[in-house]
Amino acid sequence: MTDQITAEQRAALETIVAEADTGGRKPTGLQRQIMFATAIGWSLFQLWFASPLPYILGIGIINDSQARPIHLSFAFALVFMTFPAFAKSPRRTIPFYDWVLAILAVSATLYLIVFYNDIAMRPGLPTTADIVVTVIGVTLVIEAARRAVGPAMAVIACLMIVYIFMGPWLPGLLAHKGATFSRVASQMWLTSEGIFGVALGVSTSFVFLFVLFGALLEKAGAGNYFIQLAFSLLGHYRGGPAKAGVVASGMTGMISGSSIANTVTVGTFTIPLMKRVGYTPTKAGAIEAAAGVNGQLMPPVMGAAAFLIAEYVGISYIEVVKHAILPAILTYGSLFYIVDIEAAKAGMRGLPRTHAIHYVQTSIRGLMTICSIIILSAAVYYGLGWTKTAFGEAATWIMGAVLIGVYVLLLWRKAKYPDLSDDDPNQAILKVPNFYETARTGLHFLLPVIVLIWCLMVEEMSAGLSAFWGTALLVFVVITHRPIVAAFRSNADVLAAARQGGHELFTALEAGARNMTGVALATATAGIIVGTVALTGFGLLLTELVEILSGGNLVLMLLLTAVICLILGMGMPTTANYIVVSTLMAPVLVELAAQNDLAIPLVAVHMFVFYFGLMADVTPPVGLAAYAAAAIAGADPVKTGVQAFRFIFPTGLLPFIFIYNTGILMIDIGGPLHFVVVVTNAIVAIGCFVAATQNWLLVRNRWYESVVLLIVCFTLFRPTFWLNMVSDPYQELPGREIVRVAAEIPAGGTLRIKAETANRAGDMTIQVLRLSMGPGGSGQEKLANQGMTVRTAGDSAQIATVRFRSEAAKLNLAAGDEIKTVYVPTERINPYWLAVPAYGLIALIVFLQRRRRGNISAAAAVTRAA
């Protein structure tokens, strides 16, 4: 097996990605034109729906209830055109029965638009036609999900439907009163309680535009630019191609919502280079598969989960990004370190540079590599945000003019130098390209990202509208960047460049729509599960089962949930897996933890299930990312998957950590010093975990060194564990003190209470809960901001009102619930002082291993001399 990627292998890889993400059917002629027009129409509809133009022009205004069926109609049409029904179904033509299914499916969704007013006037009283349309629609949603998402999702949806109707005949805990066809029709199809619920709404409002944003960046050449940039940054280090693969996957993960596509895009370039510098085919494939999967943890897209988490938890998109950024950096940092350890074990060396570089430049490049997203966001917010204060509304127009000027200037600069070559893995790369020569060729790709950050953080627009403006600029960039560069190069063909830009635009609009097909069907099918849970109380059954299996032990609950996520994730994509498990398991974990005196933030639970659902993409025997990487590397897919799972193991540690240490998610950070301590401890802790599990720090570890490193890791990640053994973390005050305590908590802090409230089964239980405190003057104002008002009565307090969809409502608090206890932190030593002996142990191990490495080097020198 050579290191080169042949044309046949490229075709096979494209087939893998297509079968998993966009459909494997490639018709020709009129059928191809209809497919293309449908995809373009979907993208244009989504741009129109997200834009302010309908409100400015006063035409074509579409409300959310109408947009969701239209969104699903386009997905239906594409899924039956692009995804074959069976393995032996035709790939070069669309059979007549798929046309029939597509027409039926689209008709069932458009029925909701045509008869929108009639259905709204008879809520809960569906007609025979309504029921027939519902049966057609639900059936075809399940069939479409089977094709686009996988059989696991379809099977779960079918079981949920069966469970609804079989309830009265089921035994014991499984039994429920069941439901009529009319009730199911209203729940699943005619209202927003089922298929057209929150998940499909997020897909319609936010996810599509971010996926389209990524497709436009990719077609414009940003994917190749990021890969080449990462290689120029890191190629000269030992194991450089592998490190470049890790960083490039993080960069492309920002624009790709697919583990498989990320793996293939970067892997075709990096895997042959990894093999060339000494990695085995299995390890080369495993590194790229792990890096490709971790790409979905990197904001801003996070495989579409960022928007779903924001909607389910009830926080802003910016808050989700804030919570996700440090864990994402830690996952990539741990994989980067693993790659370095593998290179050190094999005695690898980096590739030579084309230019010498100074240490200061190396430091700057390293900082950019690790913190590029943070630096870019901070630069926009702090470096440009002042203009909003200084110029008011005019700042937007001023920044727009500056942006266009910078864009033209960057293209003028780019025109002076040759373009990057395509990422051809067959081309022998003997030297690492110069970083600055590589960087200057694609800086204009960052401008739409800057606009996105500006709209989100400075203008504080919604995620959908921010994505629209970022996408609008990116459309402009795709159309114009080639002809403008050609114009600056006077000998270039401007018309040909303009035609290429137009072609890339339409190709990206099609790619964005086809990439969204599976996501739209996953969110629609998840609505069946959500509707079933609401209709039957299935969530209560899960609560009891998990409590029985775990014996009420939270760690066992978390382990059980992690296993469920991995199993479900083997048969469905990340977004679908997240929706299913978060719907079923997240409320269970929150409730059972609250009953065991541990208040877990809801976002931490959702991040937990998301992380483990993601890891399924490399988990044998079905991990598709591992199969794709193995195909490039010429390795065994199962062995590649096992090795990738080992490499991604630190990713599986983090969810358990931020359940107990919410500082990793930037929750309860007390100030700049606390932030620095949390980040530093987290980076060192994940490094200790990698060194212990890989059995290598500077040289091979002694067994006791690995044990000590694991203890240090645990101490740095959860320093309160040891301190809690000798000192209580909280003082208990009577519930009547809640208003006073709330007033003293700074904005961003947390209020912990013990309340007597009803669980989801309706039984009164004592639970420990936490409320995030926002800005406000008095304690009552702060509590009201979180959705509740209280009145004191004796030693306790009673909740007077709870606002719908507020944080208090999401914690199942209700009017009349009694607050028995308020927790305030006790005066004790700062738990982070325990980091001092931990760092001392690290220093001792480093000293011992440095001395051992010196002895090994001396012995090797003597052997060579002999």
PyMOL commands that set and color helices and strands:
alter all, ss='L'
color gray80, all
select helices_A, chain A and resi 7-22+29-50+53-57+64-82+96-114+116-121+128-148+151-169+172-174+181-190+198-220+222-234+240-253+259-277+281-297+302-313+317-346+359-384+386-391+394-415+435-439+443-458+463-488+494-536+538-550+554-569+574-584+586-595+602-618+624-633+637-647+649-660+662-665+672-693+703-717+720-724+735-744+779-785+807-810+831-865
alter helices_A, ss='H'
color red, helices_A
select strands_A, chain A and resi 730-734+750-758+764-772+788-793+796-802+818-825
alter strands_A, ss='S'
color yellow, strands_A
deselect
rebuild
show_as cartoon
